[in-house]
Amino acid sequence: MAPFSPRPSNLSIITTLLKECIDTGSLWKGTILHSHLLKSGFLSQVFISNRLLQIYYKCDVVSDARKLFDEMPERDSITWNIMIASSVKSKCMEDARLLFNAIPQKTEISWNTIIMGYVQEGNCSEVLDLFVQMLRQGWSPTHFSVPSVLQACAASSWLSRGKQLHCLIYRFGLEGNVFVCTSLVDMYCKCGELEYARRCFDRMADRNIISWNAILTGYSQNSLSEDCFQTFIELLNSGLRPDHITFAVVLSSTAAVANLVQRKQLHGIIVKTRFGLDVFVQTALINAYAKSGSVDDARLVFNSMTERNRVTWSSMIIGYAQNGRGREAILLFEDMLNFGIKPDSITFVGVLMACSHSGLVDEGRHYFNSMKGHGVEPDRTHYTSMVDLLGRAGYLKEAKELVNSMQVKPDAAIWNALLGACRVHRNLELGKIAASRVFELEPNNASAHMLLCHIFTESGQWDEVAKLRVKMKSLGIKKDPGCSWIELDNEIHTFVADDESHPQTKELYLALRELNKQIEDMGYKYYPNPLFEEGRQSYHSEKLAIAFGLISTPSWMAIRIMKNLRICGDCHTTIKFISQITGREIIVRDVCRFHHFSDGKCSCGDYW
C-alpha cells in the first residue's frame, strides 16, 4: 500500500485513499483528507462527498456527517440513504424520520433502513405503518423489508398480522428465500404457534444454521425440551454444523427439565468441536449443570476455562446460590473482585440470593450496602432478595423499614416476599398489611391469597379464612396444581398428588407405604393441613416421583426431581428420612431453589 499523503494528485488516488479510510475505519486519516478536499475543490463531486459521509458513518461521527451533508451543493439518493442510516445507527430516529420524509426520491434502501430503525427502537406500530405506506406507493416487499416487519410482529405478538404477511410472502414469490422463511419461523415461535413454525421450517428448501437455531429457540422458549433435543439430533444428521448459539439454546432447554443425561451427551459433543473452549458455550454449560443440581460439575467446567467474562462468574455464583451453597458463592464473588472483574446487577442478584438461601444476614447487609460503590443501583429484584433474607431470618421490622425506604414504588414481588416471611414467623398483623399491598397491585395473585389463608389458618382466624375463600372463588383464583417429574432413559415421568395414572401405580404405592412404616419407626409424624385438599393427601407429587426413582434406578444413582411449586414442610421432612433409610442422594428442584438430601439432612439446613 502506498504511504498516506495529504496531497493526492488525481481523482483515482483520492478514491483509493477514501476507500482505505472506509475499510479501516480511520477517522483521523479521513479528517485530514476531508480538510485537503475542501481546499482542492474535489468536494463538488457528489460521490467524493458520499465517500466522506461513509467514513463518518462507520466511525459514528454523526455531527461531522451532518455538517458535511448540510454543506453539500448537490446530493443524490446515496447521500440521503447514508444520512438516514447514520441517524438510525446513532439511535436518532427523529432525525432519521425527518431525513426520510425530506428525501426527494426514496429508494428501496431508504424504506428498508427506516423500517429497520424503528424495529431496533421497538416502535412496532411505526414499522407496520411504514410498511403499509411502502406497499401503497407501489414498492414490492423484499427479503430485506419482510424480515424486519416479521420481527416487529414477533416482538408485539401480532399473530394475525404475521399471518397476513405470510400470505404476502407467497404473493410476491418470497417463499423460497431463506432469510424470509427463517424470520417467519421465528415469528410463529415467538407467538407461541409452534405447529405453524414447524410447518414453515419443514417446507424450507434451503436452511442455514440461523434457520435451525430459530426453531430450536422456539422449542426451548416454549418449554418443549424433548422436541428441542430431537430437532438438534436432526440438525446433526443433516450434515450442517451447530454453532455457539445452537449449543447454548439446547443446553438451556435441557436445563429446564434437569435432564443430566442429555446434558452430558451435549458436553461430549461440544468438546469435540471448535466450540469446546468458547466462553459463550462454556458459560451455558455452567448454567445447565447448575440448573440440574450438578454444581460440582459446573465448577469443573468453570475451573477448566481459559477465558472467563462477567457472565461466566455471575452464572457460577448464581449456581452456588440456587444449590444452597451460599458461602462458596460469596468466596467466588470475592475472587471475582480480586481478578478485577466488575460486578453488574445480575452478579449482585446471585450474591444476595446466596445470602438469602443460606441465612447469611450480616453478609447480605454488607453486599447490599456495597452495591453503589461498585456502580450498581439496587433495583426491585435486589430489594426482593433483601426483604426475603431479613424476613426469613426473623428481622421483620427491618424488612418492613427497608421496603418503606425504597426510592421506587415496591412491586408485588417485594410485598409477597414480606408476606412469605410473615407466614414463616406467624406475624398476622404485618402479614395482613403485606397481603393488602399485593392485592392493590395484583388483585388476582394466587400465591398471596394462599399465603394469607395459611396465616389465618395457623392463627385460628376461621372466619377470615372463610371470607378469603369466598373472595378467591368469586375472583376465580385457584391454587396452581402441584406436579413433579423425573427423567429416566430420556423419558419424562410426571406425577400429581395421589396420582394413579402411572403404569407402575401399584408398585409406587406399595413402596411408599413401606417407606412410611420405616420412617414412622424412626420418629416421623404426619400433620395434615385441615384447610387445603392437597394438604390432606398422604402422597404429594414429589413423594410419588421419588418412589418411582427408588424402584427404577440403581442404588448408586442420585434421584433428581423437579417440582413446579415450593416443597411443603411435610415432604421436606419425609425426604430427609427417606434419604437416611435408603442411603440415596435425592435432589429436588422446586420453584425457588435446589434441595440436596443426603443421610437425613438437606443442603438448605431447613432454611427455605
C-alpha positions as CSV (number, residue, x, y, z in Angstrom):
1,M,0.0,0.0,0.0
2,A,1.3,3.5,-0.9
3,P,2.1,5.7,2.1
4,F,-0.6,8.2,3.1
5,S,-0.2,11.6,1.6
6,P,-2.4,14.7,2.3
7,R,-1.8,15.9,-1.3
8,P,-3.4,13.5,-3.7
9,S,-2.6,14.4,-7.3
10,N,-5.7,13.0,-9.0
11,L,-9.1,11.6,-8.5
12,S,-8.0,8.0,-8.7
13,I,-5.7,8.4,-5.7
14,I,-8.4,10.3,-3.7
15,T,-10.8,7.4,-4.4
16,T,-8.3,4.9,-3.2
17,L,-7.5,6.8,-0.1
18,L,-11.1,7.3,0.8
19,K,-11.8,3.5,0.3
20,E,-8.8,2.8,2.6
21,C,-10.3,5.0,5.3
22,I,-13.7,3.4,5.0
23,D,-12.3,-0.2,5.1
24,T,-10.0,0.5,8.1
25,G,-12.4,2.9,9.9
26,S,-9.6,5.5,10.2
27,L,-11.2,8.7,11.3
28,W,-8.0,10.8,11.6
29,K,-7.0,10.0,8.1
30,G,-10.5,10.7,6.9
31,T,-10.5,14.1,8.7
32,I,-7.1,15.1,7.1
33,L,-8.4,14.0,3.7
34,H,-11.6,16.0,4.2
35,S,-9.5,19.1,5.0
36,H,-7.4,18.7,1.8
37,L,-10.5,18.1,-0.3
38,L,-12.1,21.3,1.0
39,K,-9.1,23.2,-0.3
40,S,-8.7,21.3,-3.6
41,G,-12.4,21.7,-4.7
42,F,-12.9,18.0,-5.1
43,L,-15.9,18.1,-2.8
44,S,-18.0,19.3,-5.7
45,Q,-18.0,15.7,-6.8
46,V,-21.1,14.1,-5.1
47,F,-19.5,10.6,-5.0
48,I,-16.4,12.0,-3.2
49,S,-18.6,13.7,-0.5
50,N,-20.6,10.4,-0.2
51,R,-17.4,8.6,0.5
52,L,-16.6,11.0,3.3
53,L,-20.0,10.5,4.7
54,Q,-19.4,6.8,4.7
55,I,-16.2,7.4,6.8
56,Y,-18.1,9.4,9.3
57,Y,-20.9,6.8,9.3
58,K,-18.5,4.0,10.0
59,C,-16.8,6.0,12.8
60,D,-20.1,7.1,14.4
61,V,-19.3,10.8,14.0
62,V,-22.9,11.9,13.2
63,S,-22.2,15.6,13.8
64,D,-19.4,15.8,11.2
65,A,-21.5,13.8,8.8
66,R,-24.5,16.2,9.3
67,K,-22.2,19.3,8.8
68,L,-20.9,17.9,5.5
69,F,-24.4,16.9,4.4
70,D,-25.7,20.4,5.0
71,E,-22.8,22.0,3.1
72,M,-23.1,19.7,0.0
73,P,-24.3,21.7,-3.0
74,E,-25.6,18.6,-4.6
75,R,-27.0,15.3,-3.2
76,D,-28.2,12.1,-4.7
77,S,-30.2,9.2,-3.2
78,I,-27.0,7.6,-1.9
79,T,-26.3,10.8,0.1
80,W,-29.7,10.7,1.7
81,N,-29.6,7.0,2.5
82,I,-26.2,7.3,4.2
83,M,-27.5,10.1,6.4
84,I,-30.7,8.1,7.3
85,A,-28.5,5.1,8.1
86,S,-26.2,7.2,10.2
87,S,-29.1,8.6,12.2
88,V,-30.5,5.1,12.7
89,K,-27.1,3.8,13.8
90,S,-26.8,6.6,16.4
91,K,-30.4,5.9,17.5
92,C,-31.6,9.3,16.5
93,M,-34.9,8.2,15.0
94,E,-36.4,11.6,15.0
95,D,-33.6,12.9,12.7
96,A,-33.8,9.8,10.6
97,R,-37.5,10.3,10.0
98,L,-37.1,13.9,9.1
99,L,-34.5,12.9,6.6
100,F,-36.6,10.1,5.2
101,N,-39.6,12.5,4.8
102,A,-37.4,15.1,3.1
103,I,-35.7,12.8,0.6
104,P,-36.6,13.8,-3.0
105,Q,-36.7,10.3,-4.3
106,K,-37.0,7.3,-2.0
107,T,-35.3,4.1,-2.9
108,E,-35.7,0.5,-1.7
109,I,-32.8,1.1,0.6
110,S,-34.5,4.2,2.1
111,W,-37.6,2.2,3.1
112,N,-35.6,-0.8,4.4
113,T,-33.3,1.4,6.5
114,I,-36.0,3.5,8.2
115,I,-38.2,0.4,8.8
116,M,-35.2,-1.4,10.4
117,G,-34.5,1.7,12.5
118,Y,-38.0,1.5,14.1
119,V,-37.6,-2.2,14.6
120,Q,-34.4,-1.6,16.6
121,E,-36.2,1.1,18.6
122,G,-39.1,-1.2,19.4
123,N,-41.7,1.0,17.7
124,C,-43.6,-1.8,16.1
125,S,-46.6,0.3,15.2
126,E,-44.5,2.6,13.2
127,V,-42.8,-0.3,11.4
128,L,-46.2,-1.6,10.3
129,D,-47.5,1.9,9.2
130,L,-44.3,2.4,7.1
131,F,-44.6,-1.0,5.5
132,V,-48.2,-0.3,4.5
133,Q,-47.2,3.1,3.1
134,M,-44.4,1.4,1.1
135,L,-46.9,-1.0,-0.4
136,R,-49.4,1.7,-1.2
137,Q,-46.7,3.7,-3.0
138,G,-46.1,0.8,-5.3
139,W,-43.0,-0.7,-3.7
140,S,-42.8,-4.5,-3.6
141,P,-41.7,-6.1,-0.3
142,T,-38.3,-7.7,-0.4
143,H,-36.1,-10.1,1.5
144,F,-34.9,-7.1,3.5
145,S,-38.1,-5.4,4.5
146,V,-40.2,-8.5,5.2
147,P,-37.9,-10.0,7.9
148,S,-38.0,-6.6,9.6
149,V,-41.7,-6.4,9.7
150,L,-42.0,-10.1,10.8
151,Q,-39.6,-9.2,13.6
152,A,-41.9,-6.4,14.7
153,C,-44.9,-8.8,14.6
154,A,-42.9,-11.3,16.8
155,A,-42.0,-8.6,19.3
156,S,-45.6,-7.5,19.7
157,S,-47.1,-11.0,19.4
158,W,-49.2,-9.8,16.4
159,L,-50.1,-13.3,15.2
160,S,-52.9,-12.2,12.8
161,R,-50.8,-9.6,11.1
162,G,-47.9,-12.0,10.9
163,K,-50.3,-14.5,9.1
164,Q,-51.3,-11.7,6.7
165,L,-47.6,-11.1,6.0
166,H,-47.2,-14.8,5.4
167,C,-49.8,-14.6,2.6
168,L,-47.9,-11.6,1.1
169,I,-44.7,-13.7,1.1
170,Y,-46.3,-16.2,-1.3
171,R,-48.0,-13.4,-3.4
172,F,-44.6,-11.8,-4.1
173,G,-42.7,-15.0,-4.5
174,L,-40.5,-14.8,-1.4
175,E,-41.3,-18.2,0.0
176,G,-38.0,-19.6,-1.3
177,N,-35.8,-17.0,0.4
178,V,-34.0,-18.5,3.5
179,F,-34.0,-15.1,5.3
180,V,-37.7,-14.5,4.9
181,C,-38.6,-18.1,5.9
182,T,-36.4,-18.0,8.9
183,S,-38.0,-14.8,10.1
184,L,-41.4,-16.5,9.5
185,V,-40.4,-19.4,11.7
186,D,-39.1,-17.0,14.4
187,M,-42.4,-15.0,14.3
188,Y,-44.6,-18.1,14.8
189,C,-42.3,-19.4,17.6
190,K,-42.5,-16.1,19.5
191,C,-46.2,-16.0,19.1
192,G,-46.4,-19.5,20.6
193,E,-47.6,-21.2,17.4
194,L,-45.1,-24.0,17.2
195,E,-47.1,-26.1,14.8
196,Y,-47.1,-23.3,12.2
197,A,-43.4,-22.7,12.9
198,R,-42.6,-26.3,12.3
199,R,-44.6,-26.5,9.1
200,C,-42.8,-23.5,7.7
201,F,-39.4,-24.9,8.8
202,D,-40.2,-28.3,7.2
203,R,-41.2,-26.7,3.9
204,M,-37.9,-24.7,3.6
205,A,-35.9,-26.0,0.6
206,D,-32.8,-24.2,1.9
207,R,-31.9,-24.0,5.6
208,N,-28.9,-22.4,7.2
209,I,-27.8,-22.6,10.9
210,I,-29.8,-19.5,11.7
211,S,-33.0,-21.3,10.5
212,W,-32.2,-24.3,12.7
213,N,-31.4,-22.0,15.7
214,A,-34.8,-20.3,15.2
215,I,-36.8,-23.5,15.5
216,L,-34.6,-24.8,18.4
217,T,-35.1,-21.5,20.3
218,G,-38.8,-21.7,19.7
219,Y,-39.0,-25.1,21.3
220,S,-36.7,-24.1,24.2
221,Q,-38.6,-20.9,25.0
222,N,-41.9,-22.8,24.9
223,S,-40.7,-25.4,27.3
224,L,-40.7,-28.2,24.6
225,S,-37.3,-29.6,25.7
226,E,-37.8,-33.1,24.1
227,D,-38.8,-31.5,20.7
228,C,-35.7,-29.2,21.0
229,F,-33.3,-32.1,21.6
230,Q,-34.8,-34.3,18.9
231,T,-34.5,-31.4,16.4
232,F,-30.9,-30.9,17.5
233,I,-30.3,-34.6,16.6
234,E,-31.9,-33.9,13.2
235,L,-29.5,-31.0,12.7
236,L,-26.5,-33.2,13.4
237,N,-27.8,-35.8,10.9
238,S,-28.3,-33.0,8.3
239,G,-24.6,-32.5,8.0
240,L,-24.8,-28.8,9.0
241,R,-22.5,-27.9,11.8
242,P,-24.0,-26.4,15.0
243,D,-22.7,-23.0,16.2
244,H,-22.3,-21.5,19.6
245,I,-25.9,-20.3,19.6
246,T,-27.1,-23.8,18.9
247,F,-25.3,-25.3,21.8
248,A,-26.4,-22.5,24.2
249,V,-30.1,-22.9,23.2
250,V,-30.1,-26.7,23.5
251,L,-28.2,-26.6,26.8
252,S,-30.7,-24.1,28.2
253,S,-33.6,-26.4,27.1
254,T,-32.2,-29.5,28.8
255,A,-31.5,-27.4,31.9
256,A,-35.2,-26.6,32.1
257,V,-36.1,-30.2,32.8
258,A,-32.9,-31.2,34.7
259,N,-32.0,-33.8,32.1
260,L,-28.5,-34.6,33.2
261,V,-28.0,-37.5,30.7
262,Q,-28.7,-35.2,27.7
263,R,-26.5,-32.6,29.2
264,K,-23.5,-34.9,29.5
265,Q,-24.2,-36.1,25.9
266,L,-24.2,-32.5,24.7
267,H,-21.0,-31.8,26.7
268,G,-19.4,-34.8,24.9
269,I,-20.4,-33.4,21.5
270,I,-19.2,-29.9,22.4
271,V,-15.7,-30.9,23.4
272,K,-15.2,-32.5,20.0
273,T,-15.9,-29.2,18.2
274,R,-14.1,-25.9,18.0
275,F,-16.6,-24.5,20.5
276,G,-15.2,-26.6,23.3
277,L,-13.2,-23.6,24.5
278,D,-15.8,-21.0,23.5
279,V,-16.6,-18.8,26.6
280,F,-20.2,-18.4,25.5
281,V,-20.8,-22.2,25.2
282,Q,-18.8,-23.0,28.4
283,T,-20.9,-20.4,30.3
284,A,-24.1,-22.1,29.0
285,L,-22.6,-25.4,30.2
286,I,-22.1,-24.0,33.7
287,N,-25.6,-22.7,33.8
288,A,-27.0,-26.0,32.6
289,Y,-25.1,-28.2,35.1
290,A,-26.0,-25.9,37.9
291,K,-29.7,-26.0,37.0
292,S,-29.7,-29.8,37.1
293,G,-28.2,-29.7,40.6
294,S,-24.7,-30.8,39.5
295,V,-23.0,-27.7,40.8
296,D,-19.7,-29.6,41.2
297,D,-19.7,-30.4,37.5
298,A,-20.4,-26.8,36.8
299,R,-17.4,-25.8,38.9
300,L,-15.2,-28.3,37.0
301,V,-16.2,-26.5,33.7
302,F,-15.6,-23.1,35.3
303,N,-12.1,-24.2,36.5
304,S,-11.2,-25.5,33.1
305,M,-11.9,-22.3,31.3
306,T,-9.0,-20.3,29.8
307,E,-11.2,-17.3,29.4
308,R,-14.0,-16.0,31.7
309,N,-16.2,-13.0,31.5
310,R,-18.6,-11.3,33.9
311,V,-21.4,-13.5,32.8
312,T,-19.3,-16.6,33.5
313,W,-18.6,-15.5,37.0
314,S,-22.2,-14.5,37.6
315,S,-23.5,-17.8,36.3
316,M,-21.3,-19.8,38.7
317,I,-22.2,-17.6,41.7
318,I,-25.9,-18.0,40.9
319,G,-25.4,-21.7,40.5
320,Y,-24.0,-21.9,44.0
321,A,-26.8,-19.7,45.3
322,Q,-29.6,-21.9,43.8
323,N,-28.0,-25.0,45.3
324,G,-27.8,-23.6,48.8
325,R,-24.0,-23.2,48.9
326,G,-24.0,-19.5,49.9
327,R,-20.5,-19.5,51.5
328,E,-19.0,-20.8,48.3
329,A,-20.9,-18.2,46.3
330,I,-19.5,-15.4,48.4
331,L,-15.9,-16.7,48.2
332,L,-16.3,-16.9,44.5
333,F,-17.6,-13.3,44.4
334,E,-14.6,-12.1,46.3
335,D,-12.3,-14.0,43.9
336,M,-14.1,-12.2,41.1
337,L,-13.4,-8.8,42.6
338,N,-9.7,-9.8,43.2
339,F,-9.4,-10.7,39.5
340,G,-10.6,-7.2,38.6
341,I,-13.9,-8.3,37.1
342,K,-16.6,-5.6,37.7
343,P,-19.8,-7.0,39.0
344,D,-23.2,-5.9,37.5
345,S,-26.8,-6.0,38.6
346,I,-27.1,-9.8,37.8
347,T,-24.0,-10.6,39.8
348,F,-25.5,-9.0,42.9
349,V,-28.8,-10.8,42.3
350,G,-26.7,-14.0,42.7
351,V,-24.8,-12.8,45.7
352,L,-28.0,-11.7,47.6
353,M,-29.8,-14.9,46.6
354,A,-26.9,-16.8,48.1
355,C,-27.1,-14.9,51.3
356,S,-30.9,-15.3,51.4
357,H,-30.9,-19.0,50.7
358,S,-28.2,-19.7,53.3
359,G,-29.4,-17.2,56.0
360,L,-26.3,-15.1,55.8
361,V,-27.9,-11.9,57.2
362,D,-24.7,-9.9,58.0
363,E,-23.1,-10.7,54.7
364,G,-26.3,-9.8,52.8
365,R,-26.5,-6.4,54.5
366,H,-22.8,-5.8,53.7
367,Y,-23.1,-6.7,50.0
368,F,-26.4,-4.8,49.5
369,N,-24.9,-1.7,51.0
370,S,-21.7,-2.1,48.8
371,M,-23.6,-2.1,45.5
372,K,-23.4,1.6,44.8
373,G,-19.7,1.5,45.5
374,H,-19.5,-0.9,42.5
375,G,-21.6,1.4,40.3
376,V,-24.8,-0.7,40.6
377,E,-28.0,0.9,41.7
378,P,-30.2,-1.6,43.6
379,D,-33.4,-2.4,41.8
380,R,-36.6,-4.1,42.8
381,T,-35.0,-7.6,42.4
382,H,-32.3,-6.8,44.8
383,Y,-34.8,-5.3,47.3
384,T,-36.9,-8.5,47.0
385,S,-33.8,-10.6,47.9
386,M,-33.0,-8.4,50.9
387,V,-36.6,-8.5,52.2
388,D,-36.7,-12.2,51.8
389,L,-33.3,-12.6,53.6
390,L,-34.3,-10.3,56.5
391,G,-37.8,-11.6,56.8
392,R,-36.9,-15.3,56.8
393,A,-34.3,-14.6,59.4
394,G,-36.9,-13.0,61.6
395,Y,-36.0,-9.4,61.1
396,L,-39.5,-8.4,60.0
397,K,-39.3,-4.9,61.3
398,E,-36.1,-4.2,59.5
399,A,-37.5,-5.8,56.3
400,K,-40.6,-3.5,56.5
401,E,-38.4,-0.4,57.1
402,L,-36.3,-1.4,54.1
403,V,-39.4,-1.5,51.9
404,N,-40.6,1.9,53.2
405,S,-37.1,3.4,52.4
406,M,-37.2,2.4,48.7
407,Q,-36.8,5.2,46.2
408,V,-39.1,3.4,43.8
409,K,-42.5,2.0,44.5
410,P,-42.3,-1.6,45.8
411,D,-43.8,-4.1,43.4
412,A,-45.9,-7.2,44.2
413,A,-42.9,-9.5,44.4
414,I,-41.4,-7.4,47.3
415,W,-44.6,-7.4,49.3
416,N,-45.1,-11.1,48.6
417,A,-41.6,-11.8,50.0
418,L,-42.5,-10.0,53.2
419,L,-45.8,-11.9,53.3
420,G,-44.0,-15.2,52.9
421,A,-41.8,-14.2,55.9
422,C,-44.8,-13.3,57.9
423,R,-46.2,-16.8,57.3
424,V,-42.9,-18.4,58.5
425,H,-43.0,-16.4,61.7
426,R,-46.8,-16.2,62.1
427,N,-47.0,-12.4,62.1
428,L,-50.6,-11.9,61.4
429,E,-50.8,-8.1,61.5
430,L,-47.8,-7.4,59.3
431,G,-49.0,-10.3,57.0
432,K,-52.3,-8.6,56.5
433,I,-50.6,-5.3,55.6
434,A,-48.3,-7.0,53.1
435,A,-51.1,-9.0,51.6
436,S,-53.2,-5.9,51.1
437,R,-50.3,-4.2,49.2
438,V,-50.0,-7.2,46.9
439,F,-53.8,-7.2,46.3
440,E,-53.7,-3.5,45.4
441,L,-51.0,-4.2,42.7
442,E,-52.2,-7.7,41.6
443,P,-55.7,-8.4,42.7
444,N,-55.6,-12.0,41.3
445,N,-52.3,-13.0,42.8
446,A,-52.9,-16.6,43.8
447,S,-49.7,-17.0,45.8
448,A,-50.5,-14.1,48.1
449,H,-54.1,-15.3,48.7
450,M,-52.8,-18.8,49.6
451,L,-50.1,-17.4,51.9
452,L,-52.7,-15.2,53.7
453,C,-55.0,-18.2,54.0
454,H,-52.2,-20.2,55.7
455,I,-51.5,-17.3,58.1
456,F,-55.2,-17.0,59.0
457,T,-55.4,-20.8,59.5
458,E,-52.4,-21.0,61.7
459,S,-53.7,-18.1,63.8
460,G,-57.1,-19.8,64.1
461,Q,-58.9,-17.0,62.3
462,W,-61.5,-19.3,60.7
463,D,-64.0,-16.5,59.9
464,E,-61.3,-14.7,57.9
465,V,-60.4,-17.9,56.2
466,A,-64.0,-18.4,55.1
467,K,-64.2,-14.8,53.8
468,L,-61.0,-15.1,51.9
469,R,-62.0,-18.4,50.3
470,V,-65.3,-16.8,49.2
471,K,-63.3,-13.9,47.7
472,M,-61.0,-16.3,45.9
473,K,-63.9,-18.2,44.4
474,S,-65.6,-15.0,43.2
475,L,-62.3,-13.9,41.5
476,G,-61.8,-17.4,40.1
477,I,-58.5,-17.8,41.9
478,K,-57.3,-21.3,42.3
479,K,-54.1,-22.8,43.7
480,D,-51.8,-24.0,41.0
481,P,-51.9,-27.8,41.0
482,G,-48.6,-29.2,42.2
483,C,-46.7,-31.6,39.9
484,S,-43.3,-33.2,40.0
485,W,-41.4,-35.0,37.3
486,I,-38.3,-37.2,36.9
487,E,-36.3,-38.1,33.8
488,L,-35.4,-41.8,33.2
489,D,-33.9,-43.1,29.9
490,N,-34.7,-39.8,28.1
491,E,-38.4,-40.1,29.1
492,I,-40.1,-37.6,31.5
493,H,-42.4,-39.2,34.1
494,T,-44.8,-36.6,35.6
495,F,-46.9,-37.0,38.8
496,V,-49.6,-35.1,40.6
497,A,-50.8,-35.6,44.2
498,D,-52.3,-39.0,44.8
499,D,-51.7,-39.8,41.1
500,E,-53.0,-43.2,39.9
501,S,-52.3,-42.7,36.2
502,H,-48.8,-44.1,36.0
503,P,-48.4,-47.7,34.7
504,Q,-46.5,-48.6,37.9
505,T,-49.0,-47.1,40.3
506,K,-49.3,-50.3,42.4
507,E,-45.6,-50.6,42.8
508,L,-45.2,-46.9,43.7
509,Y,-47.9,-47.0,46.5
510,L,-46.5,-50.3,47.8
511,A,-43.1,-48.7,48.1
512,L,-44.4,-45.6,49.7
513,R,-46.4,-47.5,52.3
514,E,-43.3,-49.5,53.2
515,L,-41.3,-46.3,53.4
516,N,-43.9,-44.7,55.6
517,K,-43.7,-47.6,58.1
518,Q,-40.0,-47.3,58.3
519,I,-39.8,-43.6,58.8
520,E,-42.6,-43.7,61.4
521,D,-40.5,-46.1,63.3
522,M,-37.7,-43.5,63.2
523,G,-40.0,-40.8,64.7
524,Y,-41.7,-39.3,61.7
525,K,-45.2,-37.9,62.3
526,Y,-47.6,-36.6,59.6
527,Y,-49.5,-33.5,60.4
528,P,-52.2,-32.9,57.8
529,N,-53.3,-29.4,56.8
530,P,-57.0,-29.1,57.7
531,L,-57.7,-26.4,55.2
532,F,-56.4,-27.3,51.8
533,E,-57.2,-30.5,50.0
534,E,-53.7,-31.2,48.8
535,G,-52.6,-30.9,52.4
536,R,-54.7,-33.9,53.4
537,Q,-53.0,-36.1,50.8
538,S,-50.6,-38.7,52.0
539,Y,-48.8,-38.8,48.7
540,H,-47.8,-35.5,47.2
541,S,-46.3,-35.5,43.8
542,E,-42.7,-35.4,44.8
543,K,-43.2,-38.4,47.0
544,L,-44.5,-40.4,44.1
545,A,-41.7,-39.2,41.8
546,I,-39.1,-40.3,44.5
547,A,-40.8,-43.7,44.9
548,F,-40.5,-44.1,41.1
549,G,-36.9,-43.2,41.2
550,L,-36.2,-45.6,44.0
551,I,-37.7,-48.6,42.2
552,S,-36.4,-47.7,38.7
553,T,-32.8,-46.7,39.2
554,P,-29.7,-48.4,40.6
555,S,-28.8,-47.8,44.3
556,W,-25.7,-45.7,43.5
557,M,-27.5,-43.2,41.3
558,A,-28.8,-39.9,42.6
559,I,-32.5,-39.3,42.2
560,R,-33.3,-35.9,40.6
561,I,-36.8,-34.5,40.9
562,M,-38.3,-31.3,39.6
563,K,-41.4,-29.6,41.1
564,N,-43.4,-26.6,39.9
565,L,-44.2,-25.3,43.4
566,R,-42.4,-24.7,46.7
567,I,-41.8,-28.0,48.5
568,C,-44.1,-28.3,51.6
569,G,-42.8,-28.9,55.1
570,D,-44.1,-32.4,55.4
571,C,-42.5,-33.5,52.1
572,H,-39.2,-31.9,53.1
573,T,-39.2,-33.8,56.4
574,T,-40.2,-37.1,54.7
575,I,-37.5,-36.9,52.1
576,K,-34.9,-36.3,54.8
577,F,-36.0,-39.5,56.4
578,I,-36.1,-41.4,53.1
579,S,-32.5,-40.3,52.2
580,Q,-31.4,-41.6,55.6
581,I,-33.0,-45.1,55.4
582,T,-32.2,-45.7,51.8
583,G,-28.7,-44.2,51.7
584,R,-29.7,-42.4,48.4
585,E,-28.9,-38.8,47.4
586,I,-32.1,-37.1,46.5
587,I,-32.0,-33.8,44.6
588,V,-35.3,-31.8,44.4
589,R,-35.5,-28.6,42.5
590,D,-38.6,-26.6,43.5
591,V,-39.8,-23.3,42.2
592,C,-37.3,-21.4,44.5
593,R,-34.2,-23.5,44.8
594,F,-32.4,-26.8,45.0
595,H,-32.6,-29.2,47.9
596,H,-29.9,-31.8,48.2
597,F,-31.0,-34.5,50.6
598,S,-28.4,-36.9,51.9
599,D,-28.1,-39.0,55.1
600,G,-31.1,-37.4,56.7
601,K,-30.0,-33.8,56.0
602,C,-30.8,-31.1,53.5
603,S,-28.4,-28.6,52.0
604,C,-30.8,-25.8,52.9
605,G,-30.3,-26.5,56.6
606,D,-34.1,-26.4,56.9
607,Y,-33.9,-22.7,55.9
608,W,-36.1,-22.2,52.9
